Amino acid sequence: MSVPLLEAVRDPDLLGATLTPWPRQLDLLRGLDDPSVRTHLLAVGRQSGKSTLAALLAVHNAVLRPDLDAMIPRGRTRYVLVASPSEDQSREFVGLCAGIVEASPLVAPLAEVKADRIDFRLRSGAHTAIRALAANSRSVRGMSASLVILDEAAHLSDTAGPGSDERMFTALEPSLRVFGDAGRMVLISTPHGELGKFYELAQAVEAGTLPGARLTRAATWEVVPDLDEAWRDRKRAEIGDDVFRQEYGAESVAGAGQFFPDLSEIEFDEAPFRPEDMRDVVAALDPAFHADRFGVALVGEAVGEPGVFLVGAVDAVDPGERRRSWEARREREDATLERVWSVIEPYHAVRKVKVVSDQHQADGIRSYFGRRGLEVEIVNITAPIQTAAFVSLRARLLDGSLRCWKHPLLVEELRRVRTARAAESVVLPRFAGGHCDVASALALACYALREGVSRPAAAVTGPSGISQRYQRYSGSQFG
């Protein structure tokens, strides 16, 4: 017979040996035990014990739900899967679960605790496990889970590629299928701006367009009983009102976590600038031949306005699906480069264009555009250089020395670029089939122009100033 969650948490022989929940924490646990809700979003302020609440739910689901054990074939493991932005955070979550388990006289004998998982051999013969997952959607498929927990779910949007929030949610949600309406997904987090899957789901719940889902918000001072108004005033003064409202008030605050400020403050032009308006034109590339889009952005200095940069044509070229044979891959790559050339060619016909590209498929990029008479600079985009490029782009947008036109995808990508939580570095979340590829190309163009490598007089027979300064190199798998 299943034991209700609150009953188990209040019983020191089950899950209640290590803590006495505060009243608001009990309210949150009561909500998590509601059988009518399949997807829970908990936006909870920092230092409110939210991970502990999720750990109690995880152990309860793994050990005290025999009704779920009956839904899968005997001998098969029923999982509680836990994903966090980093592997260390996931393991810390398993450590919280282990502390609850080891303090329980009834549960501890059933458990085998490891660093990244806890296995349970229940008296019924069922086998369950709480398993910590790295933020990698490729490694989480194929397991049947009765409960999926995304801890600090809003901050998965700081992760690009297979660890992104969109990919993790998409990969994990089908693992609940075996359990039907009894399967549960819990996303619990401090909010992180008005971007990402956590925010999008929260918006859908509030709009009433996500059936079977519930959003619960709890500010830190609502959960922790002894935090008074003086504590709130002190914290607000220390970190600023917007950050305080988000980190402790559990609000999704516009602009918080975003690398660029509110773009409504930026005056965008309606159309790309013509080649006649520009000189020293750079065509910056963020190359991709599968999985991502190939970003291209043309930027030049304004004729008659030294120091003012103008944005010409920009585009994100979709190379199409992955090809298996060498011939098919080469055909796709040639077609992709032809489409990129169609963006650059009208400018090169009027102004000599220099190509600046990151190191991906460097030999192929250099060969292709070199045959068309363009000088090519290959840039090894390290994390510090990428951040410096985006800082340069942001500074110019803010001071008006970059005149940018309102390309819909570019503007949306700029809105989605994020600042990593721990430091001023750039995170490019997956969006619309790429990783902010047009924004990356634009940032590289601005950075190249700032460093002066776009000048036609630059040497074409050897590495340019940027190459020498940052020891950039080229390398390729593409001939």
N, C-alpha and C positions, 0 to 999 in steps of 0.2 A: 504494500500500500504506500502511495506517495505521501511524503510529509510536507505540508505547506511551508513555504520559505520562511515566513515570519516565525512560525513555531520552531523551526530548526535553528534559526538565529538566536532565539531566546533560550534554547536548551543548551546548557554547558556541556552535556555529554555528546552533542552533535556539533553545531557550528558556533556556539556562543561562549566558548571557554576563554577567548582572547580579547573580547571587547564588548562593551555595552553601547549599542548604537544610540545616537541622539534622536530626538523625536522626528526631526525632518528626515534623517536617514531612514528611519522606519517607514515614513511616508513613501520615500523613493523605492524602497524594497517592496512595499505593498503594491506599488504601481507595476514593478517588474514582474510580479507574480500574477498579473491580470491575464487570464486565458484568452480574452478577446483581442489582445494586442499582439501582433506578430513581429513588428519592427518598432523598437524603442530607440528614441533619440534623447539622450540626457545631456543638456548643456548645463554644466555645473562649474561653479567658480573654483579657483585654485585652493588647495589646502582644505578641501571639504571631505576628504576621504573617499573620493569617487572610485578610485581603483580598488579600494578595500570592498566597497559595495559590489563592484563587478566580480571580485574574487569570491565573495560569499555566494553570489548567484552561480558562478561557475562550479564551485564544489557541490552546491545543492543539486544542480542539474546533473552532474556526473554521478552522484552517489545515491540521491534520494528520489529518483524518478523511475521506478520500475516500469511505469506505463510506457516510457520511452524505450526501455530495453526490449519490450515485446514487439517493437515495430521493425526490428532488423533481424536477419537470420542469426541463430545461435552460433557463437564462435567468432562473429565479426565485431570489431571494435566500434563502439559508439563514441564519437569525439565531441569534446568542447574545444573549439578552436579560438585562439586568442592572438590577434595581430596588433602590433604597435608600430610607431614610426621607425624604431630601430630594434635590432635583435636583443640588445641589452635591456631595453624597456620591456620587451616581451618576457624575457627571463626574470626580470624583477617581478613581473605580474605572477609568474609561476611561483616565485619565492613567497609572495603574499598568500597564494593558495596553500603552499606547503606549510606555512605557519598556522593556518586555520586547521589543516588536516592533522598535523602532528600534535596539536593541543586537544584533539578530540578522542576520548577513550573508545568511542564506537567506530570512528572512521579511520583512525591511524592504522589499525591492523590490516586494513584492506588495501593500503596504498604502498606503492613503490615510487619514491620520489627521485627524480633526476633533475639535472640543471634546466632542461628545456621541456620537461613533461612530467606528469604524474599519472601513473597507471593504476587502475583500481580493478581488483578481482573481487567482485561482489559475491555475497553468499548465495545468490540465486544462480551463480555460474556466469553471469554477464560480465563482459569485459568493457570498461570505459576508460577514457583517458582525457586529461586536460593537456593540450599541446600548444606550446608557444611557437609562433610563426615569424620568420623574418618577413619584412615587407617586400615580398616578391610573388607576384601573381602566378608566375610559372611553376612555383613549387607547392601551391596550395590546392591544386585541382585533384579530384578523384577520391576525396575523403567524405564520408557521410557524417554530418555533424547535426546534433540536435540543438546546439547553441553556438552561435558565432558572436564573438565580442571584438569590436574594434576599439581599442583603448587609445585615448587621445586621437580620435578619428579625424578631427578637423586638421590635425597637423600632418596627416598622411599626404595632404596636398602640397607639403614641402618636398615631397619625394617625386622625382621624375621617373619615367620608364615603367618597368613592371611593378614597382612599388608604389605607384601613384594611387590616390584614393579611388579614382574611377575604376582602375583596373583591379584593385583589391576587392572592391565591392562586387564588381561583375564576376570575378572568379570565385568568391566565397558564397555568394547568395545561392547558387545551385546546389551546394553541399547540403542544404536544408530540405531538399525536395523529398527525400524518403520519409520525412516526418510530417509532411503536409502542414496543416494549420498548427500542429504542436511544435514545429521548429521555430526557433526564436533568433532574431538578429538584434544585437544591442550595440549601438554606437554611442559611446560616452566620451565627452571631451569638454575642455575649455574651448569656447569659440575662437575662431581665427580669421576675423574679417568676413567680408561678404562674398567669398569665393569658395570653390571646392564642393565636393560631394556632400559633406556634412551640411553645409549651408543650403545647398540646393534641395536636399531632402527636407530640411527644416522648413524651407519656404513652401514646399509641396504639402507638408502636413498642415501648416497654418492656412493654406489655401483650400484645404479639404480635398485635394486631388490624389492623395496617397492612402487608399483604404487599408485598414488594419494596422495603421501606424500611429504613434503618439509621440509628441514632443513635450518634454518636461524641462523647465528652466529652474535653476536654484542658485541664487547668489550665495557667496561664501558666508556672509553674515546671517543668512536665513538658516544655514545648516549648523554652523558652529555657534553654540549658545552664548559664549562670553565675549563676542566681538561687538563693541559698542560704537556709537557715533564718533567718538574720539579716534578710535582705530581707523574708521573709514576716512575721516578727514586727514589723518596722518599719511595713510597709503595713497590717497588721491594727490596729496601734495608731493609725495616722493616720485610718483611715476606718471602723473598727468591724468586728466580726467578720462580721455578716450581709452587709454590702456587700462586704467582702473575699472571702467565699466565693462570692458571685455574680460580681463583676466580674473576679476573678482565678482563682477556683477553678472557674468554669464550672458552678456549681450553680444550680438554680432554687430560690430561697429564698422561702418564704412571706412575703408582706407587702412584699417589696422592690419598689419601683415603684408600690405601691398607695397611693392617697390616704388611704384609711381604714385604720385598724389592723385587727388580727384581730377580725372581727365576733363571734366566739364569746365575746369578753369583754364584749359589750354585752348587757344584759338586755332583750329585746324582750317586749312584751305580746302576748297571744294574739289580740286582736281590736281593731278600731278604737274610739277613744273616741267616746262619744255626744255629740251637740250640747249636751245638758244639762250635761255636764262642763266645757264650754269657754265662754269669752267672747272678744270681739274676734276673731272667726273670719276667717281669710284663706283664700280658695280660689285657690291659685297655679296658673297654667297655663303649660305649655310647648306652644304650639299647633303643630299640623301637620295638613295636609289631604291629603297624599300623601307617599309614600316613608317618612316616620317615623310614629311613634305620637304621639298627642295626650296629653300627661301632665297629670294633675290631682292636686293634693294639698291637703287641708283641714287646717289647723293653727290652734289657738287657745291662749290662755293658760288655764291650769287655774283653775277657780273655787276661790277660797280659797287658792291657792298662787301668789302673784305671782312672776313670773319663770320659772315652769315651763311649758313648751309641751307640748301634747298633739297627737298625730297622729290625725286622724279618717280618713274614707274617702280612699283613693287609688286611682287607676286609670290604665291606659294604653289609650286607645281607638284601635283600628285603623281609619283612614278608608277602607280598601279600595284597590282598584287605581286608577291614574290614569284620569281621564275626559277625553275630547277636546272635547266640546261645552261651551259656557258653561252651558247648562241642566243637563247632567249633572254638571258640577263643582259648580254651586250646590246641586243636590240632595244630592250627597255631603257638602258642607260643612254644610248644614242638618242632615242626619242625624247628622253627627259632633257638632255643637254640642248637639243634643237629647240625645245619650248623655252628654255631659259634664254637661249640666244635670241629668240624672237622678241623677248623683253628688252634685251640690251642693244640690239642692232640699230634701232632708230636713233639712239643716243650716240652710238659709235660712228654713225654716218655723218653726224654733225660735229661732235666733239670727240677727240681721242679718249677712249674709256680705258681705265685700268681696272683689272679684276683683282679683288682681294678675297681669298677664300680660306676657310679652315682646312686642316690637313687631311680630311676624309677624301679618299680617292684622288690624292694630290696629283699624281702623274697624269691621270686621265683628264683632270680639269686643266692642267697646264698645257697638255698636248692639244686638246680640243680648241681652247680659246687662243692659244698661240698660233694655230693654223689660220685663225681669222684675224691675225695681226694685233692682238691685244697683249699687253704686258700683264703677267700674272704674278701676284705675290701670295705665297702660301704662309698661313699664320697658324702656329701651334696654339690653339685656344686652351690655355690652362685656366683653372678656376680663378686665379687672381686677375688674369687678363680679361676673362669674360666679365667679371665684376667691374673692372675698370672701364670696360666698353659701355656697360649699362649705366654706370655712374656718369660717364661723359654724355650719353644720350639724355639722361634725366636732367642734368644740369642745363643742357641746351634747350630742352623743351620748356624748362621753367623760366630761363632768362630771355627766351624769344630768339636766340641766335640759331635755332633750327626751325625752319618753316616746313611743317609736315602737313600733308593732305589727309583727308578723312577716308582712308581706305578701311572698309568695315572690319576685315579680318585683322589688320594691323592694330587698329584701335582696341579691338577685343583682346588681342594677345598682350598688348601693353597693360591692359587692366588686370590681366591674370598673372603677370610676373610678380613673384613674391620675394620677400626678404626672409632668409632662414632665421629661425627663432633665436639661435644662439649668437649670430653675428651678422654683420652687414655683408652678406653674400647673396648671390642671385639663385633663385629656384625657378625652373621653367617647367610648370606642370603640363601634362599631356592635355591637349585640347584640339578638337576638330581635325584629328588625324595627324597631329604633329606635336612638337614641343616648342611652341612660340617661335617658329622658324623665320617668319618675316621680321619679327621684332629682333631676333638675334642677328639677322643680316643687316638691319638698320643700325643696330648698336655697333657692329663691326665697321660699317661704313663711316660712322661718325668718329670712331676711335682712329681709324686709318687716316682720315682727313686731319684730325687733331695732331697726329704724329708727323704729318707732312709727307707720307709715303705716296700720296696720289700724284705728286707733281710729275709732269711728263719728262722733266729732265733727270728724274731718278734713273740710276744705272739699271740697264736691262740685262747685263751680262753676269751679274752677281747678286748676292743678297742685299736687300735694301736696309735702310736705317732700322726699321722695326725688326727685321730678321736678325740683324747684328745685336740689337739691344736685348731681345728676348730669346736669342738662340733658337729661332723658329726653324722648323725643318719640314721637309716633305717626305711622304711615303705613300705607297699605293698598292692596292691589289688589283688595279684596273689598268689595262694597257690601251 
